[in-house]
């Protein structure tokens, strides 16, 4: 059996943004861990010519591909295509399979599936349905198929009671954006490895919005994740141990994350972002299949907090290969 692993990621643009460049940090971490595990690693990227970039993999006959592809043709919503091709060519690959990637990268479809399976998620509407919004609530406009909080910041949070909200909302193309009820409350990130029926949840961090002034929306937007000089980046942190005095809530969050994995058939690794409302109800904001595993990512931080080494975290992912 081959001892060669291909680490596959999307090709960077000529002038990559920080969230795009981040995949190189992930690749470096994965390579170091896999080499520690005894594999020979080849790093390859995939650009606009999928056939030309992927067909050479068939000649290499790798033990598996470690899939770090985050977009195809510049679109997050197409990232399931590369795994589909690998599957058709009988090349094993890590992480969430093609079906799970397709479902979770279409956020409104994912929300409908969760709702149909009894998993609470904030109410959502088309951006063309301003008349259906509750005038006593706040909402947030989100992109349907973007990850890493691209296109998301506090200016997308609005009060439905404002008379100008309907005309403002109408500027967002309903094919690209949707409206979601904004849940005021605590936010937690649940990092999970494994496969249906055998999941491992890492310790749960809470996102702390420190010194946010009254009226400023507390969200994990693009600035809080990528713009290091911004107020949001410097005042948004993750903190472990905040649920030590509330084991029931911690158990409920873990159960909710595992339910998401089961419903979508997720294997390898994923993250569920959950907000808990003022009355203690967990709402799933998003299920992120194959989340970022750069050294400074939340997923890696949770794994390290659990006592695992970087190599052990990556091995948990590769152990899920069929």
KAGI-V497226 format. One record per helix or strand of 2 or more residues. SS is the DSSP state (@ for helix, = for strand). FROM is the first residue (numbers start at 0). LEN is the number of residues. If there is no record, write none. Layout:
BEGIN
SS:FROM:LEN
SS:FROM:LEN
END
This chain:
BEGIN
=:3:7
@:17:19
=:39:7
@:49:5
@:55:5
=:63:5
@:75:3
@:79:9
@:97:7
@:106:10
=:123:3
@:129:3
=:137:6
@:153:3
=:156:3
@:164:5
=:176:5
=:184:11
=:197:4
=:204:5
@:221:5
@:230:5
=:235:5
@:246:18
=:267:10
=:281:8
@:297:8
@:309:9
END
